[in-house]
Amino acid sequence: MREIVFDTETTGLSPANGDRLVEIGCVELVNRVETGRTFHAYFNPGRAMPSEAEAVHGLSDRFLADKPAFDELVEDLLDFIGESPLVAHNASFDFGFINHELGNCGRPTVCHSRMIDTLAIARQKFPGAKHSLDALCSRFGVDRSLRVKHGALIDAQLLAQVYVELTGGRQIGLGLGLVAETIVEETRVETPVLTAVTIRPPRPHAPSAEELERHSAFLAAMADPIWHRVESRG
């Protein structure tokens, strides 16, 4: 099964108030394994970057000035995501911005039935715990040392690892079923080799007359046997 894990960076929190998408990063999973295929793009939002947002992701007006507008790359983005389920952390936020940008381009919006929200999964699995991406990386031992600021692609790559752990662990998608089938097919049942066993006659357990005579002589030669002491005490 193909899935796309993605993350976005924006100028703020609300597209309805004029905030725009400035970065998107997508990671392709097939059977919960990263294929190495990614999509990453920066967009010129056509408006000034608030200082609060720049402090989060580090994307300045100067940096974004020569980047393409969203509608210039929308076809590349849509080709990459296809009809696959889309995985995001607090997915309704990211879906809101993508669909707002698609609407501005006159393109159909992405159906929410394709949305998989890792934040909702984490809250269900670990109620009362911290559910930020950083907290989940710590919980699952995902290395985030390269994450200095929020960045859409690196966050999508981290989230892909977290998503795999949230939904069963790294063994998913390794094709263990195929390996097991191969082992079964390659196993051959050999005809058992029968080993001849020589059956010996039972050994007699009763002593012979000669053995009894020798035993009596042995006992008579013993000085002060212990059973004489027991008899004298009785």
LUMLO-809239 format. One line per field, with one value per residue: residue number from 0; chain; x, y, z of N, C-alpha, C, O, CB in turn. Coordinates in steps of 0.001 Angstrom, whole numbers. Glycine has a CB too. Example, Ala and Ser with C-alpha at 12.3 -4.5 7.8 and 13.67 -1.06 7.14 Angstrom:
REM residues 2
vexnu = (0;1)
kolse = (A;A)
npx = (13190;12850)
npy = (-5690;-2250)
npz = (7800;7080)
capx = (12300;13670)
capy = (-4500;-1060)
capz = (7800;7140)
cpx = (13200;12900)
cpy = (-3300;30)
cpz = (7800;7870)
opx = (14236;13409)
opy = (-3319;1138)
opz = (8465;8039)
cbpx = (11308;14084)
cbpy = (-4473;-598)
cbpz = (9046;5725)
//
This chain:
REM residues 234
vexnu = (0;1;2;3;4;5;6;7;8;9;10;11;12;13;14;15;16;17;18;19;20;21;22;23;24;25;26;27;28;29;30;31;32;33;34;35;36;37;38;39;40;41;42;43;44;45;46;47;48;49;50;51;52;53;54;55;56;57;58;59;60;61;62;63;64;65;66;67;68;69;70;71;72;73;74;75;76;77;78;79;80;81;82;83;84;85;86;87;88;89;90;91;92;93;94;95;96;97;98;99;100;101;102;103;104;105;106;107;108;109;110;111;112;113;114;115;116;117;118;119;120;121;122;123;124;125;126;127;128;129;130;131;132;133;134;135;136;137;138;139;140;141;142;143;144;145;146;147;148;149;150;151;152;153;154;155;156;157;158;159;160;161;162;163;164;165;166;167;168;169;170;171;172;173;174;175;176;177;178;179;180;181;182;183;184;185;186;187;188;189;190;191;192;193;194;195;196;197;198;199;200;201;202;203;204;205;206;207;208;209;210;211;212;213;214;215;216;217;218;219;220;221;222;223;224;225;226;227;228;229;230;231;232;233)
kolse = (A;A;A;A;A;A;A;A;A;A;A;A;A;A;A;A;A;A;A;A;A;A;A;A;A;A;A;A;A;A;A;A;A;A;A;A;A;A;A;A;A;A;A;A;A;A;A;A;A;A;A;A;A;A;A;A;A;A;A;A;A;A;A;A;A;A;A;A;A;A;A;A;A;A;A;A;A;A;A;A;A;A;A;A;A;A;A;A;A;A;A;A;A;A;A;A;A;A;A;A;A;A;A;A;A;A;A;A;A;A;A;A;A;A;A;A;A;A;A;A;A;A;A;A;A;A;A;A;A;A;A;A;A;A;A;A;A;A;A;A;A;A;A;A;A;A;A;A;A;A;A;A;A;A;A;A;A;A;A;A;A;A;A;A;A;A;A;A;A;A;A;A;A;A;A;A;A;A;A;A;A;A;A;A;A;A;A;A;A;A;A;A;A;A;A;A;A;A;A;A;A;A;A;A;A;A;A;A;A;A;A;A;A;A;A;A;A;A;A;A;A;A;A;A;A;A;A;A;A;A;A;A;A;A)
npx = (843;555;1479;1539;3521;3474;4410;3899;4936;4061;2808;1438;-1321;-3865;-5473;-7813;-7529;-5725;-3225;-535;734;4142;6057;6415;6839;7153;7023;7396;5835;5769;3977;4533;7249;9936;10542;12463;11725;10840;9078;9673;9273;9553;7536;6664;4868;3578;3131;4101;6344;5453;7195;6963;6299;8559;10474;9907;10275;12332;12210;12628;11451;13273;14561;12432;11739;12499;11280;8967;5439;2631;834;2444;3765;1863;916;3053;3103;541;787;2700;1524;-730;-3452;-3120;-3392;-2951;-670;-296;807;-1355;-3288;-5498;-4808;-2729;-4103;-6011;-4532;-3414;-5726;-6816;-4936;-5173;-7798;-7494;-6187;-8105;-8432;-9620;-10298;-8522;-9882;-11093;-11323;-9067;-7276;-4923;-4297;-1630;-1414;-3928;-3865;-1710;-2715;-4760;-3374;-1556;-2774;-2831;-109;2713;2325;3627;5659;8375;8266;7234;9242;11259;10073;10060;12683;13687;16033;16527;18478;19318;17406;17144;15538;11983;11224;9782;10382;12301;10800;8708;10112;10954;8428;7496;8943;8012;5300;5341;6163;4003;2022;2631;5370;8816;9020;6904;6033;8358;8187;7941;6132;6483;9062;8667;7028;8828;10682;9120;8582;11109;11786;12387;11025;12603;12929;12759;15633;15995;17333;18928;18305;19850;18445;19004;19071;17283;19052;19884;18731;18907;21259;23901;24721;27436;28107;26720;28131;30692;30027;29230;31631;33084;31732;32173;34814;35045;35909;34301;31680;29228;26534;26499;26754;24368;22625;23398;22553;19869)
npy = (-1197;2194;5213;8673;10621;13791;17270;20718;24166;27469;30886;31532;30751;30538;30075;31328;33854;34964;33789;31873;29014;28063;26127;22678;19267;15951;12430;9267;6218;2709;-14;683;1274;3416;4566;6169;8093;11454;14611;18010;21423;25013;27937;31127;33262;35603;37597;39379;37871;37071;37871;36111;33650;33273;32888;30328;28569;29692;30771;33415;36572;37405;35017;33594;35139;34639;32265;29904;30520;28836;27826;27357;24989;23161;21029;19215;18558;17361;15212;13736;13049;11700;9444;8561;7729;10360;11287;13085;15202;16429;16713;18083;20774;20951;19937;21907;24140;23141;22570;25106;26444;24876;25493;28201;27910;26945;24208;20876;20100;18161;15204;14694;12115;10809;11446;10824;11115;11488;12662;12252;9460;9073;10302;8546;6169;6855;8217;11231;11659;13505;14704;15922;16178;16116;14949;12405;11409;11172;9232;6972;6682;7982;9586;12966;14834;16439;18320;21500;23825;24016;22253;21418;19059;17568;17253;15717;13404;12567;12195;10101;7928;7904;7403;4782;3432;4040;2546;-111;-770;-1250;-3713;-3994;-4293;-5485;-7710;-10238;-12273;-13206;-14177;-16270;-17924;-18624;-20093;-22279;-23378;-24177;-26150;-29546;-32739;-35452;-39031;-40934;-42403;-45661;-47102;-50064;-51857;-53735;-56102;-56992;-59841;-59783;-58786;-60941;-60429;-61637;-62835;-65202;-68502;-68600;-65878;-65130;-66589;-65449;-62876;-63301;-64117;-61795;-60061;-61349;-60910;-58321;-55998;-55060;-54209;-51759;-52428;-54209;-52563;-51211;-53317;-54012;-51800;-52030)
npz = (0;-876;690;1590;3552;4955;5486;6300;6039;6991;6703;8933;11109;10018;7065;6291;7238;5577;5626;4156;2364;2519;2315;1509;2296;1276;1804;452;1252;962;1809;4428;4387;3699;459;-584;-2364;-2630;-2296;-2466;-1870;-1966;-1609;-2906;-962;-1621;160;3172;5512;8749;11763;13890;12683;11068;13019;13791;11523;10044;7486;5463;4058;2128;1430;269;-1870;-4568;-5103;-6637;-7192;-5622;-7545;-9713;-9282;-8697;-10261;-10268;-7571;-7226;-8979;-7612;-5101;-5930;-5671;-3130;426;2832;5241;8187;10920;13246;11209;10118;10103;8147;5914;5669;4750;2340;835;712;-886;-3200;-3881;-4486;-6860;-8460;-8409;-7651;-4228;-1713;-563;2734;3580;2910;4802;7328;10626;12637;15118;16310;16442;18217;20540;21172;21634;23658;26045;27891;27727;26279;22981;20883;17875;18511;21091;20492;18851;20772;22425;20742;20053;17795;15834;15961;15606;13506;13236;13485;13179;12486;9582;6494;4964;6496;8799;7805;7180;9712;10835;9290;10280;12915;12447;11430;13753;15440;14269;14466;14296;13169;11874;10164;6774;5883;4391;5560;5354;2740;2945;4748;3180;1194;2664;3412;905;132;1893;2326;2875;4084;3620;6523;8080;9134;11990;12899;15874;18337;20353;23575;25792;28931;31876;34551;37908;40370;42818;42249;43653;44100;44218;46538;48449;48372;49196;51850;52973;52740;54467;56913;57285;58082;60581;63505;62378;61487;61757;63853;66045;66059;66544;69149;70611;70377)
capx = (0;1308;1025;2394;3660;3851;4367;3899;5274;3136;3047;649;-2171;-5210;-5599;-8974;-7081;-4726;-1950;-259;1686;5456;6924;5804;7742;6402;7830;6611;5929;5070;3906;5141;8698;10320;11097;13494;11125;10312;8737;9961;9206;9269;6629;6562;3486;2980;2857;5219;6434;5458;8408;6682;6394;9957;11207;9644;10854;13517;12035;12473;10971;14392;14768;11291;11434;12679;10658;7751;4131;2087;193;3467;4227;747;813;4092;2654;-589;1294;3434;659;-1684;-4672;-2695;-3694;-2001;-399;295;641;-2384;-3503;-6506;-4103;-2042;-5131;-6655;-3706;-3316;-6997;-6975;-4104;-5787;-8971;-7022;-5767;-9238;-8293;-10422;-9624;-8223;-10939;-10627;-11324;-7689;-6449;-4509;-3747;-801;-1702;-5085;-3418;-875;-3575;-5508;-2462;-840;-3544;-2184;1308;2978;2096;4316;6560;9595;7996;7082;10585;11937;9437;10396;14111;13954;17075;16121;19600;19463;16278;17455;14254;10967;11400;8738;10874;12881;9712;7993;10943;10837;7064;7359;9455;7068;4065;5584;6151;2645;1119;3062;6799;9620;8925;5857;6487;9614;7938;8213;5268;7119;10206;8151;6583;10016;11253;8273;8743;12435;11957;12112;10870;13361;12481;13574;16541;15744;18554;18676;18610;20025;17758;19734;18218;17337;20094;19307;18967;19126;22662;24148;25200;28837;28133;26282;29211;31745;29523;29260;33030;33489;31152;32789;36178;34984;36066;33381;30758;28313;25225;26614;26524;22924;21978;23680;21745;18496)
capy = (0;3441;6319;9854;11366;15145;18358;22038;25378;28515;32230;31690;29649;30529;30512;32205;35213;35397;33075;31097;27906;28476;24959;21366;18130;14692;11208;8128;4916;1573;-1034;1308;1369;4542;4166;7118;9133;12588;15845;19133;22700;26282;28777;32548;33431;36847;38484;39448;36806;37566;37501;34937;32462;33116;32337;28879;27784;30344;31158;34872;37171;37418;33650;33155;36113;34091;30941;29923;30515;27489;27341;26964;23630;22360;19784;18307;18076;16453;13986;12960;12463;10801;9180;7850;8328;11392;11193;14313;15379;17480;16729;19050;22038;20863;19791;23203;25002;22586;22756;26546;26752;24236;26288;29421;27544;26376;22749;20174;19925;16788;14699;14393;10654;10353;11999;10024;12083;10817;13249;11523;8094;9159;10592;7338;5149;7316;9308;11935;11899;14568;14169;16680;15350;15930;13990;11069;10977;10715;7986;5855;6650;8489;10610;14251;15743;17370;19251;22729;24521;23284;22207;20507;17758;16818;16876;14608;12213;12139;11717;8792;6932;7861;6771;3335;2935;4155;1589;-1510;-979;-1305;-4984;-3928;-3992;-6122;-8871;-11460;-13332;-13774;-14962;-17510;-18782;-19159;-21128;-23463;-23984;-24764;-27231;-30864;-33774;-36633;-40306;-41197;-43549;-46549;-47688;-51374;-51902;-55105;-56281;-57958;-60495;-59081;-59209;-61492;-59577;-62463;-63266;-66651;-69113;-68222;-64477;-65086;-67124;-64442;-61758;-63701;-64119;-60395;-59502;-61980;-60398;-56940;-55812;-54114;-53586;-50794;-53012;-54854;-51536;-50952;-54462;-53986;-50756;-52486)
capz = (0;-963;1524;1553;4809;4549;6464;5663;6787;6548;7246;10163;11542;9451;5668;6175;7577;4608;5718;2958;2400;2013;2120;1695;2145;1198;1812;-25;1909;362;2859;5610;4221;2860;-831;-984;-3201;-1870;-3010;-1573;-2593;-1293;-2395;-2590;-524;-2104;1291;4101;6516;10130;12506;14722;11835;10659;14158;13868;10426;9502;6089;5425;2806;1169;941;-534;-2919;-5915;-5193;-7456;-6528;-5475;-8770;-10683;-8975;-8219;-11026;-9765;-6266;-7398;-9589;-6608;-4069;-6576;-4908;-1917;1723;3225;6676;8734;12360;13304;9758;9683;9851;6854;4888;5496;3911;984;145;442;-2046;-4369;-4227;-5149;-8229;-9165;-8456;-6643;-2947;-1310;325;4088;3803;2674;5871;8487;11577;13640;16434;16846;16769;19415;21693;21500;22151;24845;26657;28991;27451;25321;21644;19849;17082;19305;22166;19908;18444;21994;22870;19860;19768;16445;15889;15394;15843;12384;13226;14231;13125;11747;8132;6046;4521;7602;9703;7166;7315;11116;11060;8648;11226;14039;11964;11379;15133;15970;13626;14564;14422;11960;11163;9146;5427;5537;3557;6304;4841;1556;3399;5315;2098;527;3523;3315;-413;-6;2848;1765;3897;3688;4172;7714;8048;10273;12561;13529;17301;18849;21632;24406;26803;30228;32817;35796;39075;41580;42914;42162;44910;44248;44651;47933;49291;48445;49985;53269;53395;52835;55696;58088;57465;58544;62021;64130;61409;62111;62091;65174;67050;66068;67199;70589;71215;70431)
cpx = (877;657;2027;2359;4147;3769;4419;4450;4479;3541;2304;-274;-3494;-5224;-6785;-8608;-5949;-3380;-1796;744;3014;6398;6103;6870;6935;7375;6932;6913;5194;5147;4683;6665;8998;10989;12283;12964;10519;9890;8945;9945;8980;8385;6736;5110;2812;2572;4057;5160;6423;6687;8180;6812;7840;10802;11031;10399;12051;13413;11699;11886;12062;14611;13666;11028;11540;12067;9372;6491;3588;1535;1187;3933;3085;634;1839;3678;1530;-160;1982;2486;-367;-2974;-4370;-3233;-2586;-1893;253;24;-211;-2829;-4520;-5873;-3477;-3040;-5799;-5855;-3595;-4603;-7279;-6165;-4672;-7018;-8594;-6609;-6928;-9164;-9184;-9621;-9412;-9272;-10368;-10668;-9935;-6765;-6191;-3769;-2958;-1008;-2876;-4700;-2624;-1720;-4361;-4600;-1822;-1591;-2797;-716;1466;2926;2735;5224;7856;9392;7871;8405;11361;11377;9921;11879;14462;14933;16596;17228;19789;18367;16585;16200;13246;11272;10484;9276;11455;11806;8894;8792;10912;9456;6855;7832;8517;5794;4206;5540;4748;1723;1679;4540;7491;9521;7846;6488;7767;9431;8209;7343;5875;8319;9749;7699;7768;10633;10451;8487;10073;12684;11559;12036;11566;12752;13339;14412;16320;17051;18202;19133;18703;19403;18471;18776;18340;18403;19439;19682;19205;20583;22773;24641;26639;28956;27713;27388;30326;31312;29577;30678;33530;32973;31820;34171;36193;35067;35107;32485;29703;26991;25250;26336;25027;22202;22187;22862;20288;18269)
cpy = (1246;4509;7463;10526;12769;16127;19672;23086;26521;29872;32451;30515;29536;30991;31447;33648;35681;34715;32120;29978;28375;27289;23698;20293;16852;13523;10052;6880;3881;428;-600;1339;2549;4048;5024;8223;10216;13700;16983;20422;23844;27110;30234;32824;34698;37784;38446;38307;37413;37053;36260;33651;32215;32534;30827;28128;28435;30786;32645;35327;37124;36025;33231;34038;35526;32698;31025;30049;29087;26962;26937;25520;22693;21031;18763;17711;17051;15141;13108;12298;11508;10688;8508;8512;9291;11444;12485;14363;16620;17784;17771;20412;22007;20727;21131;24113;24465;22834;24230;26930;26121;25014;27567;29166;27016;24866;22110;19999;18441;16344;14324;12902;10065;10733;10973;10960;11352;11407;12518;10103;8102;9428;9368;6290;5548;8476;9920;12235;13113;13980;15005;15738;15099;14875;12567;10539;10463;9376;6782;5801;7079;9660;11902;15292;16754;18427;20455;23597;23621;23377;21131;19130;16952;16396;15725;13317;11671;11538;10347;7691;6782;7129;5255;2746;2988;3068;182;-1749;-1221;-2623;-4974;-3598;-4658;-7379;-10178;-12605;-14011;-14622;-16300;-18467;-19412;-20279;-22409;-24172;-24698;-25915;-28557;-31876;-35032;-37889;-40645;-42464;-44368;-47184;-48984;-51342;-53355;-55207;-57372;-58594;-59772;-59670;-59755;-60633;-60386;-62917;-64795;-67165;-68707;-66783;-64335;-65564;-66106;-63255;-62062;-63684;-62700;-59769;-60053;-61413;-58980;-56876;-54729;-53432;-52753;-51420;-53779;-53847;-51242;-52069;-54432;-52924;-51180;-53414)
cpz = (0;-93;1391;2918;4443;5712;5698;6615;6169;7116;8559;10359;10803;7996;5465;6470;6666;4707;4546;3247;1820;1786;2302;1473;2214;1122;1397;800;1062;1359;4098;5559;3300;1582;-1239;-1881;-2313;-2832;-2031;-2382;-1623;-2214;-1933;-2203;-1044;-996;2231;5104;7919;10883;13368;13916;11408;11784;14268;12784;9741;8059;6012;4096;1739;578;-22;-1758;-4324;-6079;-6014;-6605;-6500;-6797;-9851;-10481;-8599;-8972;-10550;-8426;-6412;-8044;-8554;-5608;-4675;-5784;-3573;-659;2131;4739;7141;10232;12586;11874;9302;9387;8463;5704;4615;4579;2485;211;-154;-799;-3321;-4831;-4945;-6596;-9062;-9310;-7402;-5354;-2656;-302;1685;4400;3572;3828;6964;9427;12659;15034;17076;17240;18067;20660;22128;22141;23477;25496;27840;28771;26533;23912;20538;19061;17838;20388;21636;19390;19649;22466;22052;19491;18361;16548;15199;15535;14719;12349;14102;14323;12432;10253;7591;5676;5672;8598;9119;7292;8741;11370;10423;9592;12422;13640;11909;12789;15732;15443;13580;14644;13099;11207;10096;7805;5016;4709;4261;5828;3631;1942;3940;4224;1375;1336;3415;1990;-539;959;2197;2894;3403;4318;5374;7554;9310;10721;13266;14978;17738;20218;22417;25402;28135;31142;34077;36989;40353;41626;42793;43506;45161;44744;46101;48865;49443;49304;51473;53795;53586;54122;56943;58348;58000;60055;62498;63104;62126;62502;63400;66265;67163;66793;68683;71302;71312;71586)
opx = (1826;-560;3207;1301;5121;3163;4925;4432;4249;4484;2524;-39;-4187;-5011;-6764;-9286;-5290;-2473;-2781;1484;3041;7429;5205;7698;6116;8415;5837;8071;4126;6230;5387;7307;8387;11891;13033;13672;9783;10281;8458;10541;8314;8469;6878;4211;1596;1748;4926;4087;7310;7148;9091;7371;8294;11737;11907;11091;12719;14424;10628;11832;11785;14820;13943;10182;10744;12311;8751;6501;4035;1737;820;4442;3327;291;1530;3873;1570;-679;1869;2634;-827;-3517;-5269;-3504;-1417;-2891;1240;-855;155;-2763;-4403;-6350;-3671;-2854;-6115;-6428;-3671;-4566;-7910;-6655;-4660;-7248;-9267;-6666;-6754;-9761;-9474;-8410;-10040;-9519;-9302;-10093;-9660;-5588;-7117;-2738;-3544;-798;-2827;-5161;-2830;-1471;-4603;-5005;-1570;-1097;-2216;-123;478;3429;2413;5525;8381;10245;8352;8666;12042;12133;10160;12283;15437;14678;16302;16954;20362;18404;16326;15836;13606;11545;10407;8672;11139;11884;8438;8214;10852;9327;6116;7197;8259;5269;3292;4950;4350;746;1260;4953;6855;9886;7844;7362;8240;10407;8662;7747;5804;8567;10344;7942;7725;11059;11018;8565;10171;13705;10496;12890;11152;12146;14564;13968;16438;17787;17310;20224;17764;19785;18536;17793;19391;18624;18539;20813;19678;21118;21877;24946;27029;29800;28275;27567;30851;32116;29927;30915;34314;33696;32018;34653;37261;34370;35098;32522;29343;26376;24206;25759;24506;21278;21279;22505;19561;17153)
opy = (1346;4692;7246;10947;12916;15864;19727;22915;26538;29985;33461;29424;28529;32172;32277;34568;36681;35035;31616;30007;29006;27438;23646;20406;16684;13606;9884;6527;4156;-41;-1390;1423;2677;3212;4652;9196;9927;13729;16938;20495;23690;27004;30524;32642;34846;38674;37584;37841;38202;35935;35453;32668;31071;31775;30130;27153;27789;31144;33076;34562;36832;35877;32579;33708;35883;32028;32085;29713;28232;25797;26249;24899;21547;20013;17576;16522;15991;14079;11883;11114;10592;11677;7943;9713;9068;11621;12932;13672;17721;18917;18290;21132;22937;21326;21454;24787;25233;23262;24555;27659;26738;25172;27982;30057;26680;24298;22725;19778;17579;17027;13716;12472;8943;10372;10334;11528;10674;10716;12198;9597;7246;8847;9174;5603;4695;9604;9217;12989;13680;12881;14813;14634;13986;14008;11626;9339;9441;8489;5707;4955;6590;10619;11909;16492;17820;19332;20443;24054;22591;24458;20042;18123;15771;15313;14853;12249;10460;10508;9521;6642;5670;6324;4528;1687;2075;2709;-631;-2843;-1377;-2684;-5831;-2737;-4432;-8044;-11136;-13766;-15232;-15665;-17337;-19671;-20581;-21293;-23499;-25399;-25710;-26594;-28655;-31878;-35614;-37834;-40643;-43457;-43852;-47741;-49025;-50857;-54126;-54486;-58524;-57976;-59207;-60881;-59121;-60159;-59822;-63344;-65547;-66377;-68489;-66487;-63518;-65012;-65925;-62693;-61196;-63283;-62432;-59031;-59330;-61426;-58473;-57621;-53619;-52209;-53048;-50993;-53999;-54191;-51048;-51819;-54782;-53102;-50750;-53896)
opz = (778;-127;1115;3386;3704;6750;4577;7834;4960;7899;9227;9841;10946;7722;4556;6014;6952;3938;4005;4230;764;1131;3142;570;3118;468;1932;1021;515;1708;4726;6606;2238;1625;-2142;-2140;-1370;-3999;-901;-3457;-599;-3438;-745;-3024;-918;-1202;2103;5490;8245;10655;13557;14403;11391;11534;14780;13078;8934;7454;6438;3133;576;-627;-1029;-2589;-5193;-7082;-6086;-5421;-7265;-7137;-10803;-11415;-8220;-8372;-10442;-8172;-5787;-7701;-8601;-5303;-3993;-5294;-2949;-657;1814;5437;6558;10747;12175;11398;8192;8510;7680;4645;3470;3723;1525;-942;-1160;-1661;-4386;-6030;-5889;-7444;-10234;-10224;-6376;-5391;-3271;692;1779;5399;3995;3820;7463;9068;13503;16031;18264;18263;18927;21717;23319;23078;24327;25499;28668;29543;26066;23679;19365;19516;17810;20583;22267;19480;19564;22861;22602;18694;17790;17276;14004;15578;14944;11516;15305;15406;11861;9732;8159;6047;5815;9178;9857;7489;8950;12031;10959;9693;12884;14409;12298;13002;16455;16101;12756;15029;12056;10033;9213;7709;3903;4361;3634;5884;3493;1338;3647;4308;991;784;3336;1935;-1233;848;1585;3781;2400;5388;5254;6977;10422;9906;14113;15278;17544;21140;21988;25812;28437;31175;34628;37085;41339;40602;43176;44401;46308;45590;46830;49950;50542;50048;52274;54934;54497;54791;57918;59481;58346;60744;61967;62968;63266;63479;64014;67296;68261;67567;69437;72467;72207;71780)
cbpx = (-953;1402;867;1944;4661;2961;5550;2479;6831;1696;2626;-160;-2440;-6128;-5740;-10080;-6624;-4527;-1849;266;1145;6098;8129;4595;8850;5446;8474;6896;5341;5693;4447;4702;9294;11258;10030;14606;10046;11368;7253;11333;8085;10592;5162;7020;3441;1793;1541;5227;7717;4166;8869;5278;5493;10537;10751;8139;9808;14655;10924;13818;10514;15693;14833;10058;12361;14153;10363;7671;3129;995;-726;4659;5237;-549;1000;5440;2185;-1672;2261;4429;-59;-1071;-5621;-1173;-3878;-2418;509;-278;2026;-1842;-3952;-7600;-3015;-1070;-6178;-6852;-2317;-3010;-8127;-6523;-2669;-6173;-9767;-5850;-4659;-9350;-6818;-10886;-10433;-6782;-11641;-11463;-12349;-7151;-7111;-3604;-4876;672;-2012;-6226;-2559;182;-4534;-6172;-1381;601;-4920;-2328;1960;4358;624;5132;6852;10027;6721;6058;11354;11798;7907;9572;14634;12624;18379;14843;20869;19465;14988;18621;14380;9549;12889;8017;11919;13956;8801;7716;12379;11089;6045;8157;10864;6731;3694;6951;7119;2073;804;2560;7057;11034;8661;4776;6648;10372;8761;8002;3906;7544;10995;6998;5725;11045;11305;6802;8619;13474;11122;13196;9360;14843;12548;12680;18034;14704;19247;19402;17535;21524;16250;20919;18601;15973;21051;19781;17788;18163;23283;25182;25083;29583;27226;25022;29769;32124;28096;28647;33903;32982;29661;32876;36933;33705;37529;34157;30076;28061;24764;28015;27308;22378;22498;25163;21866;18117)
cbpy = (6;3922;5877;10841;10645;15618;18254;22426;25674;28174;33291;32986;29784;31409;29303;31748;35269;36830;32306;32007;26674;29456;24976;21163;18140;14686;10948;7862;4972;1168;-2376;578;36;5491;4234;6396;8532;13114;15824;18947;22673;27053;28272;33450;33434;36545;38068;40790;35953;37136;38670;35035;32611;34461;33005;28595;27520;29446;30308;35560;38631;37915;32670;33120;37298;34036;30373;28661;31473;27473;28398;27906;23670;23145;20058;19046;19249;17116;14315;13859;13571;9426;8310;7779;7238;12764;9969;15587;15501;18785;15374;19197;22295;19674;18746;23871;25149;21076;22171;27397;26266;22778;26616;30013;26492;26995;22326;18796;20584;16670;13481;15144;9963;10941;13233;8791;12938;10913;14769;11491;7500;10259;11729;6765;4866;7743;8800;11149;10646;15243;14059;17852;16012;17259;14377;11093;12137;11765;8108;5939;5288;8930;10090;14750;14952;16608;18556;23519;25891;23835;21932;21100;17934;17649;18086;14920;12522;13335;12719;8745;7322;9288;7312;3030;3747;5511;2041;-2238;-2120;-1047;-6100;-2877;-2564;-6446;-8794;-11233;-12776;-12668;-14203;-17220;-17993;-18059;-20657;-23086;-22932;-23710;-26971;-31270;-34052;-36488;-41436;-41317;-43093;-47643;-46702;-52516;-51142;-55503;-56638;-57277;-61991;-59141;-58029;-62942;-58643;-63708;-62789;-66978;-70664;-68390;-63629;-65939;-68430;-63966;-61420;-65101;-64854;-59607;-59786;-63498;-60450;-56266;-55443;-53069;-54664;-49636;-53933;-55480;-50251;-50807;-55768;-53742;-49467;-53161)
cbpz = (1224;-2425;3019;435;5819;3410;7501;5212;6759;6968;6232;10130;12982;10277;4752;7113;9035;4742;7050;1848;1616;2985;3107;723;3229;-30;3223;-1513;3352;-1036;2342;6852;3644;3623;-1897;-1682;-4146;-854;-3569;-854;-3652;-929;-2269;-3806;960;-2946;2040;4828;6302;10864;13387;15331;10598;10216;15448;13745;9408;9630;5412;5664;3038;1854;2112;325;-2800;-6250;-3778;-8306;-7254;-4410;-9315;-10589;-7848;-8353;-12522;-9624;-5400;-8237;-10727;-5865;-3286;-6760;-5721;-1849;2796;2666;7000;8025;13088;14020;9302;10754;10932;6846;5312;6838;4520;1034;976;1675;-1812;-4046;-2986;-4379;-8179;-10509;-8243;-7177;-1815;-710;-306;5100;2871;1365;6465;8066;12211;13252;16309;15817;15619;19250;21366;20243;21135;24480;27114;30224;26812;25598;21396;20467;15729;19941;22909;18780;17768;23112;22766;18605;20003;15731;15222;16071;16026;11081;13705;13549;12387;12061;7737;4867;3438;8303;9982;5681;6904;12081;10501;7324;11705;14522;10575;10708;16000;15634;12233;13432;15328;12301;12136;9518;5286;6777;2329;7784;4487;592;4465;6266;1119;294;4979;3479;-1497;198;4125;731;4211;4097;3109;8950;7929;9909;13547;12759;18130;18906;21423;25149;26970;30925;33162;36027;39278;41598;44255;41045;44861;42916;43768;48127;48698;47040;49574;53460;52374;51626;55751;57905;56155;58058;62378;64912;60536;61177;60979;65371;66703;64632;66641;70834;70420;69155)
//
